[in-house]
Amino acid sequence: MAKETSDQKTSDNMVDIVRHWYPDALTRTYIVPPVHCNRVPYNTATLPGTDQEVLVLPSAEELSQQQKIEAQTDLAQQHVLHNLQQLADYRKEVMFVVSELNFKHYLNKPLYAKQTGKLPKPGNLPKEHRRHGTQGDFDILVIHRQYGILVGEMKSVGKTEASRADTEVVKKVADGVKQLAKSEVHVRHMVSDIAPDLIVRKALFLPYVSSAQLQRILDDKNNAKLQKAVCQSLGAANSAEAVQLCCCSDQLSQPASYWHVTPAVLSQLSTWWQHRMACTVDTRLTDQLYLDIVARFVGPATTVSVPCYNNVRVEVRTAGQAVAELGRRLALLVLTLQQLGLLNRDPPRVCITGAPGTGKTVVLVLQGVRWLREGHDVHVLSTWYETRAVSTSITQQLGMSLSAGPKPSLTPGSVTYHTYDFYNREEDVEKAVTDLVACVKNGHLYVLLDEAYFDSSDKPGPAHIRLVSQLAQRVPHLYLWCATVYNDDIPPALQTEVFTVPLRSAPAVLREIQTGLQGYDVVHDYSDSGVPAPGDGLSVIQLSHHGNAHTGRWPLDCAQCGQDIAAVLRRLGVGSSVANRPSRLSYHDVFVLTRSDDLHDDVTDEAGRVTSPASGVVRGLKDAGVPVIVLGRQDFLHNRARWEGAVQDVAVAATDTVTVAWYDWVTGLERRVVAMLQARDQDDDDRGLTDEWIDHDDRLIAVSRCTTQLIMVRTPPVTTTTTPPSHTTTTATTTTTHATT
């Protein structure tokens, strides 16, 4: 047997790592990095009353021309990548789509320098090819199991009116042709030692230029030189064939809704793909050679990274790392100009309203920090059980801010946490007023109240209205800031501030939440800030409660659904033992949520014997080795002390466990990964709630807990004869359902 060479060992080692990162490398498509991250042009500001610096989202008008170009380029890249992913799923292609890989990052890891030192790299490009230059990047690099390699150059020209002139397109297309030549030279060189005759194709991606416009430009007699260059570059016999080989706006989804790839778009895109890529199979490509090439470009010796707002780059290779990194960016302390202005104005009494994820709780916390640093005592109110978790979280954040921030010039105030039950005990309103009035110092009182509820037609609504009114009457200098999702019946004693810019959830998640907002006329919709989000996010993962292994009417009752969720978490690397990795997901990054009252963990007697086994999904998660903590209504009814301890644990993520909860218990909290279990119970049937209405409620209350990766677990639809409630009834029922404890 021939002795294995060092190069073979290096290749085998890198392939093994790649197969670990991408276990389905020979059966599906991977986009690398899995999420496109935008270069968000944050400004910085100092919070009033503190020395704390925060990021501020500028207005669209404040963006420089360069920032606008970057935003347009990012959007175009995301647009094309999303369409390629949909194409791959539609055609069941096996390939890696690598985006924005800089030449200098290829096989550049010092740890692998000894093993890769003699391999072809940009630095040792033959002299005859150096006229193209050794610096650059691959906008899009497709490594296909059957068809070889495609190098793509993406040009975002044509997005705005000012850049639609043919002369601008001519310039960009000419630049693209030159860059394609450079990319082809480099990719051929990079694989020359293992696949010297590999098929390499080229393509221009022009998401905002139509095929007709490109055809007109190439056929213009003044552009004869450009026509020749494009045809030569793409291997086309004439301009019509060259246009066919370019991916133009005709083959892609609409820019304003690029995530909506219709069957018609897939058909057009598939036709382009057939012309450009699937026309010839490269018979020299074996599984091993394919994996060897993939290992060169996305393996451990090559840096695969995404840009940050501060001009550094972070390595992101797998879906789990993408969820962790994008979740980290979405968790940054970012304010809008409106929010910064509100904090600067510092009105005494404010009600902040707005859809989930618009920064309401963040502003409450920042105002509380300001009061504390000014020497005032701050009182955090939890007025019913659905606010326990978020109020606990606010209290903890206020306490941590004093120890973590710069030492204040004044003796800081203290934080007191008050709990009441406005839903079940009307007398608690008077008790809360009495307690708080007793805390007044020199006529001043400072109160924070999150998840307030002012709907006068619903049980806790009048209680909250009375609380505000009585405090305003009895406290000479009342400083009360509260927040609510709903905009109805806000007391006149409070100045109303409406937040509409989404800050917490990735757009892929927001689109799901917005579907829920369509059922509510008492919740403000989101608005477009004109500035890109940190990233669009990953596609929603859809799981079905269906098949022989599944039991029960709803996913909550099904152990197999728990196993399926656990499998997704494993693929995302949740709870991985890899230490000291910032791009790592922990179990406490995950919520599994449902609306059912039947959710519970094992119920035991005094001797520790299980008298009622846990809900099916809980059993399934546990059997798969996932540590869980359960917050169900039954848990509260049977053991209040244990339940309240569990709520506090979840609110501060004290232990590394997945939280499985009736979703009202975690209102105001957020997690990077949320699995939403479709359900309805007898109470829903008794009240005549339609599946559509319940879906709206699920999205508003539960899906909005997700920042980055959403998992939807659904049951196949069944025929129902339930009469939908009227619009008036729906609004009233919405608030009642939200209030039920």
C-alpha positions in Angstrom: 0.0 0.0 0.0 1.4 3.4 -0.9 2.3 5.6 1.9 -0.2 8.4 2.6 1.2 11.8 1.8 1.1 14.9 4.1 -1.2 16.7 1.6 -3.6 13.7 1.7 -3.7 13.8 5.5 -4.3 17.5 5.4 -7.2 17.1 2.9 -8.7 14.2 4.8 -8.5 16.2 8.1 -10.2 19.3 6.6 -12.9 17.1 4.9 -13.7 15.4 8.2 -14.2 18.8 9.9 -16.4 20.0 7.0 -18.5 16.8 7.2 -18.9 17.5 10.9 -20.0 21.1 10.3 -22.2 20.2 7.3 -23.4 16.6 7.8 -25.6 16.7 4.7 -22.9 18.0 2.4 -23.6 15.3 -0.2 -27.4 15.7 -0.2 -28.4 19.4 0.1 -27.4 23.0 -0.4 -25.6 25.1 2.2 -25.3 28.8 2.1 -22.0 29.9 3.7 -22.2 32.1 5.8 -25.7 31.0 6.5 -26.9 34.5 7.2 -26.1 37.7 5.4 -25.2 40.4 7.9 -25.7 44.1 6.9 -23.3 46.9 7.7 -25.6 49.0 9.9 -24.4 52.6 10.1 -24.9 53.2 13.8 -24.1 56.5 15.5 -23.2 56.8 19.2 -24.6 58.9 22.0 -24.3 59.3 25.7 -27.5 58.6 27.7 -28.8 61.6 29.6 -28.1 61.4 33.3 -25.5 58.7 32.9 -22.1 58.2 31.4 -23.3 55.2 29.4 -22.7 55.2 25.6 -25.3 53.6 23.4 -25.7 52.9 19.7 -28.3 55.1 17.9 -30.1 54.2 14.7 -29.8 57.2 12.3 -32.6 58.4 10.2 -32.5 57.5 6.5 -31.9 61.2 5.7 -28.7 61.1 7.8 -27.1 58.4 5.8 -24.1 59.4 3.7 -24.0 58.5 0.0 -21.5 55.8 0.7 -23.7 54.3 3.5 -26.6 54.3 1.1 -24.6 52.4 -1.5 -23.5 49.9 1.1 -27.1 49.4 2.2 -28.2 48.9 -1.4 -25.4 46.4 -2.0 -26.2 44.5 1.2 -29.9 44.3 0.2 -29.0 43.1 -3.3 -26.7 40.4 -1.9 -29.4 39.2 0.5 -32.0 39.3 -2.4 -29.9 37.1 -4.6 -28.8 34.6 -1.9 -32.4 34.1 -0.8 -33.5 33.4 -4.3 -30.6 30.9 -4.8 -31.6 29.2 -1.6 -35.2 28.9 -2.8 -34.0 27.6 -6.1 -31.8 25.0 -4.5 -34.7 23.8 -2.3 -37.0 23.7 -5.4 -34.6 21.7 -7.5 -33.1 19.7 -4.7 -29.6 20.8 -5.7 -26.4 19.7 -3.9 -24.0 22.6 -3.7 -22.3 25.1 -1.5 -23.0 28.8 -2.1 -20.2 30.9 -0.6 -20.7 34.7 -0.5 -18.3 37.6 -0.1 -15.2 35.4 0.4 -12.1 37.6 0.2 -9.1 36.1 -1.7 -6.8 36.8 1.2 -9.0 34.7 3.6 -8.5 31.6 1.5 -6.3 29.0 3.4 -5.0 31.8 5.6 -5.3 30.3 9.1 -1.9 30.3 10.8 -2.9 27.0 12.6 -2.9 25.3 9.2 0.0 27.1 7.7 2.3 24.1 7.8 -0.2 21.8 6.1 -1.4 24.3 3.5 1.9 26.1 2.8 2.5 24.4 -0.6 -1.1 24.6 -1.8 -2.1 27.1 -4.5 -3.1 30.5 -3.0 -3.5 34.0 -4.4 0.0 34.9 -3.2 1.6 32.3 -5.5 -0.5 33.1 -8.5 1.5 32.5 -11.7 3.1 35.7 -13.2 1.1 35.4 -16.4 -2.1 35.9 -14.5 -1.0 38.6 -12.1 -2.2 41.3 -14.5 -5.6 40.7 -13.1 -4.3 41.5 -9.6 -4.1 39.3 -6.5 -6.7 41.2 -4.3 -10.4 40.9 -4.5 -13.3 38.6 -3.4 -15.9 36.3 -4.7 -19.3 38.0 -4.5 -20.9 34.6 -5.1 -19.1 31.3 -5.5 -21.1 28.2 -6.2 -19.5 24.8 -5.8 -21.8 22.2 -7.3 -21.6 18.4 -6.8 -22.4 17.8 -10.5 -21.8 20.9 -12.5 -18.6 22.3 -11.2 -17.9 25.9 -10.1 -19.8 29.1 -10.8 -18.2 32.5 -10.0 -20.7 35.3 -9.8 -20.4 39.0 -9.7 -23.3 40.9 -8.2 -24.0 44.5 -9.2 -26.8 46.4 -7.4 -27.0 49.1 -10.0 -30.6 50.1 -11.0 -32.2 50.1 -7.5 -32.7 53.9 -7.4 -34.0 56.3 -10.0 -30.7 58.2 -10.0 -28.8 55.1 -11.0 -31.1 53.7 -13.7 -29.4 55.5 -16.6 -28.0 53.1 -19.1 -24.6 54.7 -18.8 -24.4 53.7 -15.1 -25.4 50.1 -16.0 -22.7 50.1 -18.8 -20.0 51.1 -16.3 -21.1 48.5 -13.7 -21.4 45.6 -16.3 -18.0 46.5 -17.7 -16.5 46.4 -14.1 -18.3 43.1 -13.5 -16.8 41.5 -16.6 -13.3 42.5 -15.4 -13.9 41.2 -11.9 -15.3 37.9 -13.3 -12.0 37.4 -15.2 -10.1 37.9 -12.0 -12.3 35.5 -10.1 -12.0 32.8 -12.7 -8.2 33.0 -12.8 -8.1 32.8 -9.0 -10.5 29.9 -8.6 -8.8 27.9 -11.3 -5.5 28.5 -9.6 -6.8 27.6 -6.1 -8.0 24.1 -7.3 -5.3 23.6 -9.9 -3.5 20.9 -7.9 -6.6 18.7 -7.5 -8.9 19.6 -10.3 -7.0 21.4 -13.1 -9.7 20.8 -15.7 -12.7 21.5 -13.6 -15.6 23.3 -15.3 -15.8 26.9 -14.2 -18.6 29.1 -15.4 -19.3 32.8 -14.8 -22.4 34.9 -14.3 -23.5 38.4 -13.7 -26.2 39.0 -11.1 -28.1 42.2 -11.8 -31.2 42.1 -9.5 -32.4 45.6 -10.4 -31.7 45.5 -14.2 -34.2 43.8 -16.5 -33.2 41.5 -19.3 -34.8 43.9 -21.8 -32.7 46.8 -20.5 -29.5 44.7 -20.6 -30.4 43.6 -24.1 -30.9 47.1 -25.2 -27.6 48.2 -23.8 -25.6 45.4 -25.3 -27.2 46.0 -28.7 -26.5 49.7 -28.7 -23.9 50.3 -31.4 -22.0 52.6 -29.0 -21.5 49.6 -26.7 -20.1 47.1 -29.3 -16.9 46.7 -27.2 -19.0 45.9 -24.1 -21.1 43.4 -26.0 -18.0 41.6 -27.2 -16.5 41.5 -23.6 -19.7 40.2 -22.1 -20.1 37.5 -24.7 -16.5 36.4 -24.4 -16.7 36.4 -20.6 -19.9 34.2 -20.4 -19.1 32.0 -23.4 -22.1 33.3 -25.4 -22.4 33.4 -29.2 -24.3 36.6 -29.2 -25.9 39.3 -27.0 -29.2 37.4 -26.7 -27.5 34.3 -25.4 -25.3 36.5 -23.1 -28.5 38.1 -21.6 -29.9 34.6 -21.1 -26.8 33.7 -19.0 -27.1 36.7 -16.7 -29.4 36.6 -13.7 -31.5 39.8 -14.0 -34.6 41.1 -12.2 -36.8 39.0 -14.5 -35.6 35.9 -12.8 -35.8 37.1 -9.2 -38.5 38.0 -6.7 -39.6 41.6 -6.4 -37.1 43.8 -4.5 -39.7 45.2 -2.1 -40.7 41.6 -1.0 -37.6 39.6 -2.0 -38.4 36.9 0.5 -41.6 36.1 -1.4 -40.4 33.8 -4.2 -43.4 32.7 -6.1 -43.7 29.6 -8.3 -43.5 31.8 -11.4 -40.3 33.3 -10.1 -38.9 29.8 -9.4 -39.8 28.8 -12.9 -37.9 31.8 -14.4 -35.0 31.3 -12.1 -34.8 27.6 -12.9 -34.7 28.3 -16.6 -31.8 30.7 -16.1 -30.1 28.0 -14.0 -30.6 25.4 -16.7 -29.0 27.7 -19.3 -26.1 28.8 -17.1 -25.2 25.9 -14.9 -27.1 22.7 -15.4 -26.4 22.4 -19.1 -23.3 20.2 -18.7 -22.4 17.7 -16.0 -18.7 17.5 -14.9 -18.1 13.8 -14.9 -14.7 14.2 -13.2 -16.4 15.4 -10.0 -16.5 12.5 -7.5 -17.9 12.8 -4.0 -14.4 12.9 -2.6 -13.2 15.6 -5.1 -16.3 17.7 -4.4 -15.7 17.5 -0.6 -12.0 18.3 -1.1 -12.9 21.5 -3.1 -15.5 22.5 -0.5 -13.0 21.9 2.3 -10.6 24.4 0.6 -13.2 27.2 0.5 -15.2 26.7 3.7 -13.0 24.4 5.7 -11.1 25.2 8.9 -8.1 26.6 7.1 -10.1 29.4 5.4 -11.6 32.3 7.2 -15.4 32.5 6.7 -16.7 35.7 8.3 -19.3 38.4 8.3 -18.8 42.1 8.8 -19.7 44.0 12.0 -20.8 47.6 12.4 -17.4 48.5 13.9 -15.5 47.3 10.8 -14.3 44.0 12.3 -15.3 40.6 11.1 -16.6 37.6 13.0 -16.4 34.0 11.8 -19.7 32.4 11.1 -19.9 29.1 9.3 -22.9 27.1 10.5 -26.6 27.9 11.0 -26.2 27.7 14.8 -23.3 30.2 14.7 -25.4 32.4 12.5 -28.3 32.3 15.0 -26.0 33.1 17.9 -24.2 35.9 16.1 -27.3 37.6 14.7 -29.0 37.2 18.0 -26.0 38.9 19.7 -26.3 41.8 17.3 -30.1 42.1 17.8 -29.4 42.2 21.6 -27.1 45.2 21.3 -28.3 48.3 23.2 -29.6 50.3 20.2 -32.0 53.3 20.4 -33.9 55.2 17.8 -33.6 59.0 17.6 -37.2 59.2 18.9 -36.3 57.1 22.0 -33.1 59.2 22.6 -35.2 62.3 22.3 -37.8 61.0 24.8 -35.0 60.3 27.3 -33.6 63.7 26.8 -37.0 65.4 27.3 -37.5 63.4 30.5 -41.3 63.9 31.0 -42.6 62.8 34.4 -45.4 60.5 33.3 -45.3 58.5 30.1 -47.1 55.5 28.6 -45.0 53.9 25.8 -47.0 51.9 23.4 -46.0 49.9 20.3 -45.8 46.5 18.8 -43.5 43.8 20.3 -39.8 44.4 19.9 -39.8 48.2 19.5 -37.7 48.9 22.6 -40.4 49.8 25.1 -38.8 47.7 28.0 -35.3 48.9 27.1 -36.4 52.5 27.5 -38.1 51.8 30.8 -34.8 50.2 32.1 -32.7 53.1 30.9 -35.0 55.7 32.5 -34.9 53.6 35.7 -31.1 53.6 35.6 -31.1 57.4 35.2 -33.4 57.8 38.3 -31.2 55.5 40.4 -28.0 57.4 39.4 -29.7 60.6 40.3 -30.2 59.2 43.8 -33.9 58.3 43.6 -35.5 55.1 44.8 -37.2 53.2 41.9 -40.3 51.0 42.4 -40.9 48.2 39.8 -44.5 47.0 39.8 -45.8 43.6 38.7 -49.5 44.0 38.7 -50.6 40.5 37.6 -49.0 37.1 37.0 -48.3 37.6 33.3 -45.9 40.4 34.2 -43.9 38.6 36.9 -41.1 37.5 34.5 -40.5 40.8 32.8 -40.7 42.8 36.0 -38.2 40.4 37.6 -35.9 40.9 34.6 -36.2 44.7 34.9 -35.4 44.6 38.6 -32.3 42.5 38.0 -31.1 44.8 35.1 -31.5 47.9 37.3 -29.5 46.3 40.1 -26.8 45.2 37.7 -26.5 48.6 36.1 -25.3 50.2 39.3 -22.6 47.6 39.8 -21.5 47.5 36.2 -21.6 51.2 35.2 -19.3 54.1 36.2 -19.6 55.1 39.8 -22.3 57.8 40.1 -21.5 61.2 41.6 -24.5 60.9 43.9 -25.4 58.2 46.3 -27.6 55.9 44.1 -31.1 55.1 44.9 -32.4 51.6 45.6 -34.7 49.2 43.7 -37.9 47.8 45.2 -39.9 45.1 43.5 -43.7 45.0 44.3 -46.1 42.3 43.3 -49.9 42.4 43.1 -52.7 40.6 41.4 -55.0 43.0 39.7 -56.7 40.2 37.8 -58.0 38.2 40.7 -58.0 40.7 43.6 -59.6 44.1 43.0 -58.5 45.2 46.5 -54.9 45.0 45.3 -55.3 48.3 43.5 -55.9 50.2 46.8 -53.1 48.1 48.4 -50.7 49.1 45.7 -51.6 52.8 46.0 -51.2 52.6 49.8 -47.9 50.9 49.6 -46.5 53.3 47.0 -47.8 56.4 48.8 -45.9 55.2 51.9 -42.7 55.2 49.8 -43.0 58.9 48.7 -40.0 60.9 49.7 -40.2 64.7 49.7 -43.3 64.4 47.6 -41.5 62.4 44.9 -42.2 58.8 43.7 -40.5 56.9 40.9 -42.4 54.0 39.4 -41.8 51.6 36.4 -44.7 49.5 35.1 -44.2 47.1 32.1 -47.0 45.3 30.3 -49.6 47.7 31.6 -53.1 47.0 30.5 -55.7 49.8 30.1 -58.6 48.3 28.2 -61.6 49.5 30.2 -63.8 46.7 28.8 -61.6 43.9 30.3 -61.1 42.8 33.9 -57.6 44.2 34.7 -58.0 47.3 32.5 -60.0 49.4 34.9 -57.7 48.3 37.7 -54.7 49.7 35.9 -56.5 52.9 35.1 -57.5 53.4 38.7 -53.9 52.8 39.8 -52.6 55.6 37.6 -55.4 58.0 38.4 -55.1 57.6 42.2 -51.3 57.9 42.2 -51.5 61.0 40.1 -54.0 62.5 42.6 -52.2 61.6 45.8 -48.5 62.0 44.9 -47.4 65.7 44.3 -44.5 64.7 42.1 -45.2 61.4 40.4 -42.7 60.0 37.9 -44.4 57.0 36.3 -43.2 55.4 33.1 -45.1 52.4 31.8 -45.3 50.4 28.6 -48.0 48.4 26.8 -48.5 46.7 23.5 -52.1 47.9 23.3 -53.0 51.5 22.6 -56.6 51.6 23.9 -57.9 53.6 26.9 -54.6 55.0 28.0 -55.2 57.4 31.0 -55.0 61.1 30.3 -52.6 61.5 33.2 -50.0 59.8 31.0 -48.2 61.3 27.9 -48.5 58.7 25.1 -45.4 57.9 23.1 -45.7 55.4 20.2 -42.7 53.3 19.1 -43.0 51.7 15.7 -39.4 50.9 14.6 -38.6 47.2 15.2 -35.3 46.6 16.9 -35.3 43.2 18.5 -36.4 40.6 16.0 -34.8 39.8 12.6 -37.0 40.7 9.6 -37.7 37.0 8.8 -39.3 36.7 12.3 -41.0 40.2 12.0 -42.8 39.1 8.9 -44.5 36.3 10.9 -45.4 38.7 13.7 -46.9 41.2 11.3 -49.3 38.5 10.1 -50.6 38.4 13.7 -50.9 42.2 13.9 -53.5 42.2 11.1 -56.0 40.8 13.6 -55.6 43.7 16.0 -56.7 47.3 15.6 -55.4 48.2 19.1 -51.8 47.5 18.3 -49.7 49.8 16.1 -48.0 48.2 13.1 -44.3 48.5 12.5 -42.7 51.2 10.3 -39.6 51.1 8.1 -36.8 53.1 9.6 -35.0 53.3 6.2 -31.9 51.8 7.8 -31.2 48.1 7.3 -31.6 45.6 10.2 -28.4 43.7 11.3 -29.5 40.8 9.0 -32.7 39.4 7.5 -32.3 36.2 9.6 -32.7 32.6 8.8 -35.8 31.0 7.2 -38.5 29.8 9.6 -38.2 26.1 10.3 -41.5 24.3 9.8 -42.3 21.1 11.6 -45.5 19.1 11.2 -47.4 17.2 13.9 -48.3 14.4 11.5 -47.3 10.8 10.9 -47.4 7.4 12.6 -44.9 8.4 15.3 -46.9 11.4 16.4 -49.6 11.1 19.1 -52.3 13.4 20.4 -54.3 16.1 18.7 -51.8 18.9 19.3 -47.9 19.0 19.3 -48.0 19.7 23.1 -49.3 16.1 23.7 -46.7 14.5 21.4 -43.4 13.1 22.5 -42.3 12.8 18.8 -42.7 16.6 18.4 -40.4 17.0 21.4 -37.9 14.7 19.7 -38.2 16.7 16.4 -37.6 20.0 18.2 -34.6 18.4 20.0 -33.2 17.3 16.6 -33.4 20.9 15.3 -31.7 22.2 18.4 -28.9 19.6 17.9 -28.4 20.8 14.3 -28.1 24.3 15.6 -25.5 23.2 18.1 -27.6 24.3 21.1 -25.8 23.2 24.2 -22.7 22.2 22.3 -19.7 21.4 24.6 -17.4 23.7 22.5 -16.0 26.1 25.1 -15.4 29.8 24.9 -17.1 30.3 21.6 -19.0 33.6 21.4 -21.0 32.2 18.5 -22.5 29.4 20.5 -26.1 28.7 21.5 -27.0 27.6 25.0 -30.1 25.9 26.2 -31.3 29.0 27.9 -31.4 30.7 24.5 -34.5 28.6 23.7 -38.2 28.9 24.4 -40.8 26.3 23.5 -44.2 28.0 23.8 -47.8 27.1 23.5 -51.2 28.5 24.5 -52.6 25.4 26.2 -53.5 25.2 29.9 -52.6 21.4 29.8 -48.9 22.0 29.7 -47.1 20.5 32.8 -44.1 18.7 34.0 -44.3 15.4 35.9 -46.6 15.7 38.9 -45.4 13.8 41.9 -46.8 12.9 45.3 -45.1 13.5 48.6 -43.1 10.3 48.2 -41.8 11.5 44.8 -43.9 9.1 42.7 -45.1 10.4 39.4 -48.9 10.7 39.6 -49.3 12.4 36.2 -46.6 12.2 33.6 -45.3 15.4 31.9 -46.9 16.7 28.7 -45.8 14.7 25.6 -43.5 17.4 24.2 -41.8 17.8 27.5 -41.2 14.0 27.7 -39.8 14.0 24.1 -37.4 16.8 24.9 -36.2 15.1 28.1 -35.8 11.7 26.3 -33.6 13.4 23.8 -31.3 14.7 26.6 -32.6 18.3 26.5 -32.8 19.9 30.0 -36.1 21.7 30.5 -37.9 23.9 32.9 -41.7 24.0 32.6 -44.0 27.0 33.2 -47.6 25.9 32.9 -50.7 27.1 34.5 -51.2 23.9 36.4 -47.8 24.3 37.9 -48.8 27.6 39.4 -52.1 26.2 40.7 -50.5 23.2 42.4 -47.3 24.8 43.8 -47.1 28.5 43.8 -43.8 28.7 45.6 -42.1 26.4 43.0 -43.7 28.3 40.2 -42.6 31.7 41.3 -39.1 30.4 41.8 -39.2 29.0 38.3 -40.4 32.3 36.8 -37.5 34.1 38.5 -35.1 31.5 37.1 -36.4 32.0 33.6 -36.5 35.8 33.9 -32.8 36.0 34.6 -31.8 32.8 32.7 -30.2 31.5 35.8 -29.8 27.9 34.7 -28.9 26.5 31.3 -32.3 24.9 30.4 -34.8 25.2 27.7 -38.0 26.9 28.9 -41.3 25.2 27.9 -44.1 27.6 28.8 -47.7 28.7 28.4 -46.7 31.8 26.5 -48.5 34.3 28.7 -46.0 33.5 31.5 -43.0 34.9 29.5 -44.5 38.1 28.1 -41.8 40.7 27.8 -38.9 38.2 27.6 -37.0 37.1 24.5 -34.9 34.3 23.3 -32.8 33.7 20.2 -34.7 30.5 19.3 -38.4 30.0 19.8 -40.4 26.9 18.9 -44.2 27.8 18.7 -46.5 24.8 19.2 -49.9 25.2 17.6 -52.8 24.4 20.1 -56.3 25.2 21.2 -58.2 24.0 24.3 -61.8 23.6 25.4 -62.0 27.2 26.5 -61.2 28.4 23.0 -63.9 26.1 21.6 -66.4 27.3 24.2 -65.7 31.0 23.3 -66.1 30.4 19.5 -62.5 31.4 18.7 -61.5 30.5 15.1 -58.1 28.9 14.3 -57.3 32.1 12.4 -57.9 34.3 15.4 -55.8 31.9 17.6 -53.0 32.1 15.1 -53.0 35.9 15.3 -52.8 35.6 19.1 -50.0 33.1 18.9 -48.0 35.4 16.7 -48.5 38.6 18.7 -47.7 37.0 22.1 -45.5 34.0 21.4 -43.7 34.4 18.1 -42.8 38.0 19.2 -40.6 36.4 21.9 -38.2 35.3 19.1 -35.3 37.4 18.0 -33.6 35.1 15.4 -34.6 31.6 14.7 -38.3 30.7 14.7 -39.6 27.1 14.7 -43.3 26.6 13.9 -44.8 23.2 14.9 -48.2 22.9 13.3 -51.0 20.4 13.1 -52.6 19.6 9.6 -55.8 21.7 9.3 -59.1 20.2 10.2 -62.6 21.2 9.1 -64.3 23.4 11.7 -67.9 24.7 11.9 -67.0 27.4 14.4 -68.6 30.8 13.6 -65.9 33.5 13.5 -66.5 36.3 16.0 -67.3 39.8 14.6 -64.6 42.4 14.4 -65.9 44.1 17.6 -66.0 40.7 19.4 -62.6 39.9 18.2 -61.0 42.9 19.7 -62.7 42.3 23.0 -61.8 38.7 22.9 -58.2 39.5 22.1 -57.7 41.4 25.2 -59.6 38.9 27.3 -57.4 36.0 26.1 -54.3 38.1 26.8 -55.5 38.8 30.3 -56.6 35.3 31.3 -54.4 33.8 34.1 
